């Protein structure tokens, strides 16, 4: 009797785990490569109104020094591996966002709206957390699928890259962060800044300021309420022993005067 041999096909799927244990189909290197492509698009597209470093060195230096302080925290996983680049966008909008790999963007409207360095450090630390906890590529994989994202990395779908950049910048639509991601970024904003000289509840100061605003910024419209987030931030702060720190109003006023 003739023996029939059936072929066996083995499919191997590579799944990357973030250092925090979350499953992420992107590798660390792909996070960096994707962020680099997004950053190149943002800087090349005049509609984003990127403020050039030339002529604005002092403003960029202030932000970079603040970022270095935040990155000194022992809580950050990828401080020596991600790019960690800050970009100023000249637009009167209350917004900031992070792209994979440590690319961070801050709007002049937001920075002028804040009152002190601790508040900006809190917002910056929140965006650092989104990048360091790799929230963006977790979201992208769920929304677009791994194969489409790999195609973008290979340069096969520039229009989709533009769509993703716009979604990240606005914090809306399919790439809006989940409530859990927002709570986690708030928590680590407190943890990171607790390792600096800044008052660790600076990010709560931003939300407290928003409570008195006539309307909520569009990019926060799908996020947890300011009141709920302030309560949770306070819980994290107390769990760390209620650490104190500087708000640095005068240095922040000098920084705002550097902005166009």
N, C-alpha and C positions, 0 to 999 in steps of 0.2 A: 504494500500500500504506500502510495506516495505521500510523504510528509509535507504538509502545507505550512509554510513559514509566513507569519503575518508580521509586516513591518511595524515597528514601535516608534512612534514619534514623541520625542521629549521636548517640551516647551519650557524654556527657562526664562523667568521674568526677574529682572534685577530691580529690587526695591531698595531705595536708600532710606535709612533711618536718621532723622535729625539727632543731634546730641541730647535733645530733651526727651528722646524716645518716641516722638511722633513719626508716623510713617510718611515718607515723602518720596515720590517717584523720581524727583530730581536729585542729582548728586550736588555736592557743594560746588564743584567746578562749573556745573551747568547753571546754578544760581548766579554765579559770578558772570558767566558768559551772557546770560539772559539780561542781567542788569546792565552790562556794558552796552548791549544793543539798544536797550531802552534809553539809556543815558545819551547815547549818540543821537538817537532820534529826537529826544527832547531838545538837545542843544542845537540841532540842525534846523528845527522847525521854528520859524520866527513867531508863530502864534503863541508859543509858550513864554515869550518875552524873558528869556534867561538874561540875568544881569551879568555882564562880563566881569571877570576878575580884574582885568586891566582898568584902572581908575577906581576900583572898589576894594583894594587890597585890605584896608583896615577892617572893613565890614566882614570880609571873608575870614580874616585872621581871628576876629572875635568868635565867629561860629566854630572855626576849626579848633580853637583852644577849648571851647566849651565841649565839643565832641571828644577831644582827647581826655578831658576830665571824666566824662561819662564812660569812655572805653577803658578807664583804669579800674572799673569795677570787676571784682572777681566773679561776678554772676554772668558775665558775657561769654558765650561759647566761642564765637568766631572772630574775636577782636584782632587776632594776628593772621587771619585767613581771608576775611572779606576786605573789599576795597576801602570802604568808609570815606565817601566823598560827599561834601555838602555843595548844594547849588541854590542860589537865590533866584526866585522868579519875581520879576517886577510886575505885580498886579495887585490891585486893591481887593483882595479876597482873603477870607479867613480860612487858610488852608495850609496843609503840609502833607507830604506823603513819602513813602519809602518804596523803592524798587528792590528786587532781589540783589543780593551780593553787597549790600551796604551803601547803596546810592540814596541820598536823602535830599529832599527838596522843600524849601521854605519860602512862602509867599511874603512879600513886603507888607501886604495888608494885615496878615496875622502878626508879624513881628512888631508893627507899629501899634497894634491893638493891645498887646500885652503890656503889663506895668513894670515888670522887673525880670532880672536874669533867672531867678528860680523858676518862674513860670515858663520861660522859653526852654530852660534846661529840662523841665518836666515834659514839655511837648516833644523836644528832641529825643529824650530818653524813651518816650512812648514809640516814636518812629524807629529808633534803634531796636527796640524790642520786636516790632513787626518784622524787621529784617533778620535779626539774630535768631528769632524763633521760627523763621522761614515760613511765615504765614502766607505770603504772596504766592509762592510756588505751590503750596498746598492747595490754595484756592484755584489757581490756574489749572492744575491737573484735574480737579473735580469738574471744572466748567468746560474746558476745551479738550481734555484728553491728552495723554502723554505724547501720542504720535504727532498731533498737530503742533505741539510745543517744540518737539524735536525738529520738525520741519521748519519752524520759525528760526531756530538756532542755526539751521543750515542755510538760511536766507531764502527759503522757498515761498514765504507768505508775508511780504512786507505790509500789506494792508491789515492783516490780522495783528501784527505788531503795533501798528498805529492805534487800532481799536483797544488793545490791552493797555497801552500807555495812557490813553484818554480815560479809560475806566479807573486806572490806578490814581490818576491825578484828581479825578472828581470824587473818588470814594463811593461811587454809585453803581447801580446795576448789578450785573452778575458777579463782579469782583469785590463788592462791598464786604468788608470783614464781618465775620460772625460775631455774635455777642460774646462768645467765649474768647475769641481772639482779642476783642477789645478789652475785656476784663483782664486777660493775661498781660496785654501790653501796658495797661494801667498799673498792674501789680509790679511789673518789672521796672517801670518808670520810677516807682518809689524805691525799689531795691537798688537800682543803679545809682540814683542820685544820693541815696543814703551813704554811699561810699565816696561822695564828693563833699565840697564845702557848701553846696547849695542846699537850701531848705528842701527836704525830700517830698513835701506835699505841694510842690510847685505846680504839678499837673492838675491837682485839685483846684488850685487858684485860678487856672484857666477856665475850668468848668463853673466855678463860682461866678466868675465874671460873665460867662455866657447866660447864667440864670437871670441876670438883669438886662440882657439884650432884648431888643424888640422882636427879633426873630432868630431862630436857630440856623447856623450856617448849613447850606445844602449838604455838604459832605458829612454832616453829623445827623442828618435826618433819619437815617436807618439804624443809627447806633443806639445803645442803651441810653436812658435818660441821664441828664447831668446829675440830678439828685441821687440816683441810684449809684452812679459811678463815684461820686464824692464819698458816699457812705462806705463803699468797698475800699476806696483808697485809704480812708481813715483807719479802717480795720487792719490793713497791711502795715500802715505806719505804726500803729500801736503794737502790733505783733513784733516789730523790730525794736521796740523800746522807746518809741516816740522821739526819734533823733531830731535835733535842732540843726539849723544851718542858716546861711546868709540869703537874703533876697536880693541884695545889691541893686537898689533902685538907681543910684547915681551913675554907676557904670553902664546900666542899661539905657538910661536917658542919653548918655554920650553915644552909645551904639546906635540908637534910633536916629540920632542926628546925622549919622553917616549914610542912612538909607535915602534913596531918591524919592 
